[in-house]
Amino acid sequence: MLREKKIAVIGAGKLGEALIHGLLDSGAVEAAQVLATRVHREKLQELVQSRSITATTNEEAASVADILVLCVKPQDMAVALSDLDGKLKEGTVVVSVAACVTTSFIEDRLSSDVSVIRTMPNTPCLLRRGMTALVPGRFATDEHLQMVRKIFDSVGRTVVLKESQMDAVTGLSGSGPAYAYIVIEALAEAGVKVGLPRSVATELVAQTMMGSAEMVLTTGKHPALLKDMVTTPAGCTMDGIMALEDGGIRVTLIKAVVEAVRRASELIDG
């Protein structure tokens, strides 16, 4: 599906690099198909030398790319689109990874009926364990969507949703790693409190969280059922759960997501 496509990553920072590594390591594309731009030229040259891809400019990338991935910040998107307007190769699919920037925002700032696909990946993409939601714009076909989905499949899991659901994705899986790190940090501190070395406590917690997440994804069982597998009658786990519930952990986590979603809806108009 991607074998004959030129893929250009504009703004090949951490996420852009992760996408390039994922595409190449998975064998989805060859290095000769990949172009990249970055403000920090020395970092770009390191990537070029390590992966044998092509360094280019934004204008050149726009003129030759079949798939143009915009790894720019939300607040920089309007300027980036203005610079690219009128320079895109005919038939180019424009992919955005910018949080809160809608497909219509992008379409309205490009002069032609460009196929746009909005995505919301998260930072575990750096380890090919990411979660990405995708939304096709007005002019994107199912073929376009499947091509772009294959790109993000190379760095984790993907799901296709409606535009109206993307702020929720931003607040849940986009911001979610930060919530998870706080939980890991707190549980590791608890391990220190009860006598474990910090490094050991952190490893115990991180591996336990990773394994628990894998149980949910692999078994397909509701988390409540998996929780019951750990909670034995009159056992110590129930006492720990009661302490969590007494502290309002469920309500606190729900409020965190709701607040992040509210903020996401305010970041960009259009």
C-alpha atoms as a printed R data frame, in Angstrom:
    type eleno elety resid chain resno       x       y      z
1   ATOM     1    CA   MET     A     1   0.000   0.000  0.000
2   ATOM     2    CA   LEU     A     2   2.863   2.397  0.775
3   ATOM     3    CA   ARG     A     3   5.562   0.856 -1.412
4   ATOM     4    CA   GLU     A     4   5.511   3.463 -4.174
5   ATOM     5    CA   LYS     A     5   4.619   6.473 -2.031
6   ATOM     6    CA   LYS     A     6   6.886   9.340 -1.082
7   ATOM     7    CA   ILE     A     7   6.337  10.162  2.579
8   ATOM     8    CA   ALA     A     8   7.557  13.501  3.923
9   ATOM     9    CA   VAL     A     9   7.662  14.391  7.599
10  ATOM    10    CA   ILE     A    10   7.654  18.120  8.233
11  ATOM    11    CA   GLY     A    11   9.065  18.794 11.681
12  ATOM    12    CA   ALA     A    12  10.848  15.508 12.358
13  ATOM    13    CA   GLY     A    13  11.212  15.965 16.114
14  ATOM    14    CA   LYS     A    14  10.636  13.161 18.588
15  ATOM    15    CA   LEU     A    15   7.277  12.077 17.193
16  ATOM    16    CA   GLY     A    16   8.344  12.536 13.586
17  ATOM    17    CA   GLU     A    17  11.470  10.474 14.236
18  ATOM    18    CA   ALA     A    18   9.371   7.794 15.911
19  ATOM    19    CA   LEU     A    19   7.160   7.546 12.821
20  ATOM    20    CA   ILE     A    20  10.178   7.294 10.546
21  ATOM    21    CA   HIS     A    21  11.823   4.621 12.692
22  ATOM    22    CA   GLY     A    22   8.554   2.703 12.905
23  ATOM    23    CA   LEU     A    23   7.978   2.782  9.156
24  ATOM    24    CA   LEU     A    24  11.497   1.640  8.364
25  ATOM    25    CA   ASP     A    25  11.809  -0.947 11.117
26  ATOM    26    CA   SER     A    26   8.462  -2.517 10.218
27  ATOM    27    CA   GLY     A    27   9.453  -2.737  6.566
28  ATOM    28    CA   ALA     A    28   6.410  -0.731  5.488
29  ATOM    29    CA   VAL     A    29   8.616   1.544  3.354
30  ATOM    30    CA   GLU     A    30  12.205   1.846  2.169
31  ATOM    31    CA   ALA     A    31  14.509   4.657  3.236
32  ATOM    32    CA   ALA     A    32  14.515   6.081 -0.298
33  ATOM    33    CA   GLN     A    33  10.792   6.847  0.060
34  ATOM    34    CA   VAL     A    34  11.190   9.023  3.165
35  ATOM    35    CA   LEU     A    35  11.950  12.736  3.314
36  ATOM    36    CA   ALA     A    36  12.195  14.882  6.429
37  ATOM    37    CA   THR     A    37  12.563  18.491  7.494
38  ATOM    38    CA   ARG     A    38  13.506  19.976 10.844
39  ATOM    39    CA   VAL     A    39  14.470  23.384 12.182
40  ATOM    40    CA   HIS     A    40  17.484  21.941 13.998
41  ATOM    41    CA   ARG     A    41  19.614  20.911 11.036
42  ATOM    42    CA   GLU     A    42  22.221  19.045 13.070
43  ATOM    43    CA   LYS     A    43  19.553  16.740 14.521
44  ATOM    44    CA   LEU     A    44  18.126  16.217 11.057
45  ATOM    45    CA   GLN     A    45  21.549  15.264  9.716
46  ATOM    46    CA   GLU     A    46  21.952  12.703 12.499
47  ATOM    47    CA   LEU     A    47  18.642  11.133 11.449
48  ATOM    48    CA   VAL     A    48  19.615  11.222  7.782
49  ATOM    49    CA   GLN     A    49  22.932   9.519  8.465
50  ATOM    50    CA   SER     A    50  21.473   6.857 10.757
51  ATOM    51    CA   ARG     A    51  18.496   5.927  8.537
52  ATOM    52    CA   SER     A    52  19.657   6.934  5.040
53  ATOM    53    CA   ILE     A    53  16.583   9.084  4.406
54  ATOM    54    CA   THR     A    54  16.547  12.401  2.525
55  ATOM    55    CA   ALA     A    55  16.762  15.818  4.154
56  ATOM    56    CA   THR     A    56  14.745  18.475  2.389
57  ATOM    57    CA   THR     A    57  12.888  21.767  2.789
58  ATOM    58    CA   ASN     A    58   9.201  22.230  3.537
59  ATOM    59    CA   GLU     A    59   8.550  23.547  0.028
60  ATOM    60    CA   GLU     A    60  10.361  20.675 -1.667
61  ATOM    61    CA   ALA     A    61   8.616  18.151  0.569
62  ATOM    62    CA   ALA     A    62   5.228  19.614 -0.373
63  ATOM    63    CA   SER     A    63   6.002  19.437 -4.079
64  ATOM    64    CA   VAL     A    64   7.030  15.757 -4.177
65  ATOM    65    CA   ALA     A    65   5.293  13.999 -1.269
66  ATOM    66    CA   ASP     A    66   2.368  11.652 -1.769
67  ATOM    67    CA   ILE     A    67   1.777  11.741  1.984
68  ATOM    68    CA   LEU     A    68   2.779  14.867  3.906
69  ATOM    69    CA   VAL     A    69   2.883  14.464  7.687
70  ATOM    70    CA   LEU     A    70   2.722  17.766  9.570
71  ATOM    71    CA   CYS     A    71   4.410  17.286 12.940
72  ATOM    72    CA   VAL     A    72   3.935  20.889 14.043
73  ATOM    73    CA   LYS     A    73   2.525  22.422 17.204
74  ATOM    74    CA   PRO     A    74  -1.142  23.479 17.159
75  ATOM    75    CA   GLN     A    75  -0.241  27.142 17.512
76  ATOM    76    CA   ASP     A    76   2.103  26.896 14.505
77  ATOM    77    CA   MET     A    77  -0.348  25.137 12.197
78  ATOM    78    CA   ALA     A    78  -1.882  28.235 10.582
79  ATOM    79    CA   VAL     A    79   1.533  29.578  9.546
80  ATOM    80    CA   ALA     A    80   2.666  26.170  8.293
81  ATOM    81    CA   LEU     A    81  -0.461  25.795  6.157
82  ATOM    82    CA   SER     A    82  -0.062  29.289  4.762
83  ATOM    83    CA   ASP     A    83   3.492  28.446  3.688
84  ATOM    84    CA   LEU     A    84   2.347  25.220  2.018
85  ATOM    85    CA   ASP     A    85  -0.743  26.588  0.281
86  ATOM    86    CA   GLY     A    86  -0.395  26.306 -3.484
87  ATOM    87    CA   LYS     A    87   2.790  24.232 -3.258
88  ATOM    88    CA   LEU     A    88   1.305  20.788 -2.708
89  ATOM    89    CA   LYS     A    89   1.711  18.072 -5.302
90  ATOM    90    CA   GLU     A    90  -1.619  17.100 -6.869
91  ATOM    91    CA   GLY     A    91  -3.190  14.246 -4.930
92  ATOM    92    CA   THR     A    92  -1.086  14.694 -1.807
93  ATOM    93    CA   VAL     A    93  -2.637  13.443  1.409
94  ATOM    94    CA   VAL     A    94  -2.009  15.859  4.290
95  ATOM    95    CA   VAL     A    95  -1.729  14.281  7.726
96  ATOM    96    CA   SER     A    96  -1.823  16.324 10.927
97  ATOM    97    CA   VAL     A    97  -0.650  15.167 14.341
98  ATOM    98    CA   ALA     A    98  -1.457  18.504 16.000
99  ATOM    99    CA   ALA     A    99  -3.812  18.266 18.957
100 ATOM   100    CA   CYS     A   100  -7.106  20.152 18.658
101 ATOM   101    CA   VAL     A   101  -6.631  21.176 15.015
102 ATOM   102    CA   THR     A   102  -9.692  20.041 13.044
103 ATOM   103    CA   THR     A   103  -9.724  18.739  9.492
104 ATOM   104    CA   SER     A   104 -11.854  21.716  8.446
105 ATOM   105    CA   PHE     A   105  -9.272  24.117  9.922
106 ATOM   106    CA   ILE     A   106  -6.683  22.598  7.605
107 ATOM   107    CA   GLU     A   107  -8.968  22.295  4.572
108 ATOM   108    CA   ASP     A   108 -10.106  25.908  4.841
109 ATOM   109    CA   ARG     A   109  -6.506  27.139  4.725
110 ATOM   110    CA   LEU     A   110  -5.510  25.200  1.628
111 ATOM   111    CA   SER     A   111  -6.780  26.486 -1.699
112 ATOM   112    CA   SER     A   112  -7.650  23.135 -3.274
113 ATOM   113    CA   ASP     A   113  -9.747  20.143 -2.209
114 ATOM   114    CA   VAL     A   114  -6.897  18.455 -0.373
115 ATOM   115    CA   SER     A   115  -7.356  15.085  1.313
116 ATOM   116    CA   VAL     A   116  -6.740  15.634  5.015
117 ATOM   117    CA   ILE     A   117  -6.476  13.115  7.816
118 ATOM   118    CA   ARG     A   118  -6.254  14.269 11.406
119 ATOM   119    CA   THR     A   119  -4.501  12.054 13.937
120 ATOM   120    CA   MET     A   120  -3.972  12.090 17.686
121 ATOM   121    CA   PRO     A   121  -1.010   9.906 18.648
122 ATOM   122    CA   ASN     A   122   0.612   9.763 22.087
123 ATOM   123    CA   THR     A   123   4.200   9.637 23.325
124 ATOM   124    CA   PRO     A   124   4.482   5.819 23.701
125 ATOM   125    CA   CYS     A   125   4.735   5.888 19.901
126 ATOM   126    CA   LEU     A   126   8.419   6.529 20.645
127 ATOM   127    CA   LEU     A   127   8.639   2.878 21.734
128 ATOM   128    CA   ARG     A   128   6.146   1.586 19.124
129 ATOM   129    CA   ARG     A   129   3.571   1.150 21.894
130 ATOM   130    CA   GLY     A   130   1.483   4.179 21.035
131 ATOM   131    CA   MET     A   131  -2.245   4.723 20.594
132 ATOM   132    CA   THR     A   132  -3.416   6.837 17.667
133 ATOM   133    CA   ALA     A   133  -6.912   7.942 16.695
134 ATOM   134    CA   LEU     A   134  -7.567   8.975 13.081
135 ATOM   135    CA   VAL     A   135 -10.290  11.075 11.457
136 ATOM   136    CA   PRO     A   136 -10.672  11.496  7.676
137 ATOM   137    CA   GLY     A   137 -11.527  14.911  6.268
138 ATOM   138    CA   ARG     A   138 -14.152  15.692  3.640
139 ATOM   139    CA   PHE     A   139 -12.020  14.735  0.650
140 ATOM   140    CA   ALA     A   140 -10.124  11.767  2.104
141 ATOM   141    CA   THR     A   141 -11.032   8.384  0.639
142 ATOM   142    CA   ASP     A   142 -11.000   5.036  2.398
143 ATOM   143    CA   GLU     A   143  -7.780   4.236  0.533
144 ATOM   144    CA   HIS     A   144  -6.164   7.384  1.912
145 ATOM   145    CA   LEU     A   145  -7.304   6.470  5.410
146 ATOM   146    CA   GLN     A   146  -5.911   2.946  5.176
147 ATOM   147    CA   MET     A   147  -2.540   4.232  3.929
148 ATOM   148    CA   VAL     A   148  -2.228   6.650  6.817
149 ATOM   149    CA   ARG     A   149  -3.459   4.067  9.281
150 ATOM   150    CA   LYS     A   150  -0.653   1.758  8.155
151 ATOM   151    CA   ILE     A   151   1.854   4.491  9.002
152 ATOM   152    CA   PHE     A   152   0.607   4.755 12.572
153 ATOM   153    CA   ASP     A   153   0.136   1.004 12.926
154 ATOM   154    CA   SER     A   154   3.925   0.866 12.678
155 ATOM   155    CA   VAL     A   155   4.209   2.652 16.041
156 ATOM   156    CA   GLY     A   156   1.354   1.040 17.978
157 ATOM   157    CA   ARG     A   157  -2.415   0.616 17.744
158 ATOM   158    CA   THR     A   158  -4.900   2.725 15.780
159 ATOM   159    CA   VAL     A   159  -8.611   3.450 15.825
160 ATOM   160    CA   VAL     A   160 -10.790   5.475 13.422
161 ATOM   161    CA   LEU     A   161 -13.252   7.851 15.063
162 ATOM   162    CA   LYS     A   162 -15.482  10.843 14.352
163 ATOM   163    CA   GLU     A   163 -14.177  14.392 14.446
164 ATOM   164    CA   SER     A   164 -16.504  15.180 17.363
165 ATOM   165    CA   GLN     A   165 -14.701  12.555 19.461
166 ATOM   166    CA   MET     A   166 -11.168  13.835 18.971
167 ATOM   167    CA   ASP     A   167 -11.054  16.265 21.897
168 ATOM   168    CA   ALA     A   168 -12.038  13.317 24.087
169 ATOM   169    CA   VAL     A   169  -9.142  11.334 22.619
170 ATOM   170    CA   THR     A   170  -6.789  14.231 23.330
171 ATOM   171    CA   GLY     A   171  -7.842  14.336 26.981
172 ATOM   172    CA   LEU     A   172  -7.810  10.564 27.421
173 ATOM   173    CA   SER     A   173  -5.058   8.820 25.445
174 ATOM   174    CA   GLY     A   174  -3.202  11.974 24.375
175 ATOM   175    CA   SER     A   175  -2.778  13.216 27.935
176 ATOM   176    CA   GLY     A   176  -3.139   9.732 29.429
177 ATOM   177    CA   PRO     A   177   0.564   8.879 29.702
178 ATOM   178    CA   ALA     A   178   0.990  11.794 32.141
179 ATOM   179    CA   TYR     A   179  -1.762  10.379 34.347
180 ATOM   180    CA   ALA     A   180  -0.167   6.935 34.184
181 ATOM   181    CA   TYR     A   181   3.235   8.314 35.185
182 ATOM   182    CA   ILE     A   182   1.709   9.979 38.231
183 ATOM   183    CA   VAL     A   183   0.123   6.683 39.277
184 ATOM   184    CA   ILE     A   184   3.408   4.839 38.723
185 ATOM   185    CA   GLU     A   185   5.316   7.478 40.662
186 ATOM   186    CA   ALA     A   186   2.855   7.358 43.562
187 ATOM   187    CA   LEU     A   187   2.889   3.555 43.772
188 ATOM   188    CA   ALA     A   188   6.695   3.534 43.637
189 ATOM   189    CA   GLU     A   189   6.755   6.053 46.504
190 ATOM   190    CA   ALA     A   190   4.501   3.672 48.391
191 ATOM   191    CA   GLY     A   191   7.028   0.913 47.773
192 ATOM   192    CA   VAL     A   192   9.745   3.102 49.256
193 ATOM   193    CA   LYS     A   193   7.482   3.857 52.206
194 ATOM   194    CA   VAL     A   194   7.139   0.141 53.007
195 ATOM   195    CA   GLY     A   195  10.861  -0.547 52.714
196 ATOM   196    CA   LEU     A   196  11.787  -1.206 49.075
197 ATOM   197    CA   PRO     A   197  14.690   0.466 47.269
198 ATOM   198    CA   ARG     A   198  13.377   3.140 44.910
199 ATOM   199    CA   SER     A   199  14.763   1.492 41.775
200 ATOM   200    CA   VAL     A   200  13.209  -1.837 42.706
201 ATOM   201    CA   ALA     A   201   9.862  -0.257 43.596
202 ATOM   202    CA   THR     A   202   9.764   1.621 40.288
203 ATOM   203    CA   GLU     A   203  10.560  -1.498 38.277
204 ATOM   204    CA   LEU     A   204   7.970  -3.535 40.150
205 ATOM   205    CA   VAL     A   205   5.276  -0.933 39.508
206 ATOM   206    CA   ALA     A   206   6.142  -0.187 35.878
207 ATOM   207    CA   GLN     A   207   6.254  -3.841 34.885
208 ATOM   208    CA   THR     A   208   3.029  -4.517 36.796
209 ATOM   209    CA   MET     A   209   1.265  -1.655 35.006
210 ATOM   210    CA   MET     A   210   2.549  -2.778 31.625
211 ATOM   211    CA   GLY     A   211   1.500  -6.357 32.251
212 ATOM   212    CA   SER     A   212  -1.915  -5.302 33.501
213 ATOM   213    CA   ALA     A   213  -2.507  -3.188 30.415
214 ATOM   214    CA   GLU     A   214  -1.471  -6.111 28.224
215 ATOM   215    CA   MET     A   215  -3.956  -8.341 30.070
216 ATOM   216    CA   VAL     A   216  -6.770  -5.927 29.184
217 ATOM   217    CA   LEU     A   217  -5.758  -5.723 25.520
218 ATOM   218    CA   THR     A   218  -5.012  -9.420 25.056
219 ATOM   219    CA   THR     A   219  -7.928 -10.982 26.931
220 ATOM   220    CA   GLY     A   220 -10.555  -8.418 25.943
221 ATOM   221    CA   LYS     A   221 -12.052  -8.789 29.406
222 ATOM   222    CA   HIS     A   222 -13.535  -5.866 31.307
223 ATOM   223    CA   PRO     A   223 -11.022  -4.404 33.787
224 ATOM   224    CA   ALA     A   224 -13.472  -5.105 36.614
225 ATOM   225    CA   LEU     A   225 -13.339  -8.841 35.842
226 ATOM   226    CA   LEU     A   226  -9.554  -8.800 35.769
227 ATOM   227    CA   LYS     A   227  -9.543  -6.901 39.058
228 ATOM   228    CA   ASP     A   228 -11.697  -9.649 40.585
229 ATOM   229    CA   MET     A   229  -9.075 -12.211 39.540
230 ATOM   230    CA   VAL     A   230  -6.599 -10.482 41.844
231 ATOM   231    CA   THR     A   231  -9.019  -9.787 44.691
232 ATOM   232    CA   THR     A   232  -9.390 -12.884 46.865
233 ATOM   233    CA   PRO     A   233 -11.907 -13.132 49.751
234 ATOM   234    CA   ALA     A   234 -10.550 -11.579 52.949
235 ATOM   235    CA   GLY     A   235  -7.284 -10.849 51.144
236 ATOM   236    CA   CYS     A   236  -5.006  -7.832 51.393
237 ATOM   237    CA   THR     A   237  -5.883  -6.526 47.893
238 ATOM   238    CA   MET     A   238  -9.397  -5.608 49.006
239 ATOM   239    CA   ASP     A   239  -7.998  -3.490 51.819
240 ATOM   240    CA   GLY     A   240  -5.850  -1.654 49.308
241 ATOM   241    CA   ILE     A   241  -8.819  -1.137 46.986
242 ATOM   242    CA   MET     A   242 -10.904   0.230 49.860
243 ATOM   243    CA   ALA     A   243  -8.169   2.777 50.574
244 ATOM   244    CA   LEU     A   244  -8.132   3.811 46.904
245 ATOM   245    CA   GLU     A   245 -11.904   4.197 46.837
246 ATOM   246    CA   ASP     A   246 -11.852   6.144 50.076
247 ATOM   247    CA   GLY     A   247  -9.364   8.530 48.460
248 ATOM   248    CA   GLY     A   248 -11.676   9.064 45.496
249 ATOM   249    CA   ILE     A   249  -9.313   7.713 42.862
250 ATOM   250    CA   ARG     A   250 -12.090   6.987 40.353
251 ATOM   251    CA   VAL     A   251 -13.674  10.426 40.569
252 ATOM   252    CA   THR     A   252 -10.268  12.114 40.484
253 ATOM   253    CA   LEU     A   253  -9.191  10.314 37.322
254 ATOM   254    CA   ILE     A   254 -12.521  10.983 35.633
255 ATOM   255    CA   LYS     A   255 -12.265  14.673 36.534
256 ATOM   256    CA   ALA     A   256  -8.728  14.798 35.119
257 ATOM   257    CA   VAL     A   257  -9.922  13.560 31.734
258 ATOM   258    CA   VAL     A   258 -12.985  15.831 31.717
259 ATOM   259    CA   GLU     A   259 -10.842  18.887 32.479
260 ATOM   260    CA   ALA     A   260  -8.270  17.983 29.818
261 ATOM   261    CA   VAL     A   261 -11.035  17.540 27.245
262 ATOM   262    CA   ARG     A   262 -12.565  20.875 28.203
263 ATOM   263    CA   ARG     A   263  -9.213  22.579 27.748
264 ATOM   264    CA   ALA     A   264  -8.598  20.815 24.430
265 ATOM   265    CA   SER     A   265 -11.857  22.216 23.061
266 ATOM   266    CA   GLU     A   266 -10.648  25.749 23.810
267 ATOM   267    CA   LEU     A   267  -7.170  25.616 22.280
268 ATOM   268    CA   ILE     A   268  -7.937  26.126 18.581
269 ATOM   269    CA   ASP     A   269 -10.950  27.701 16.910
270 ATOM   270    CA   GLY     A   270 -12.249  26.116 13.724
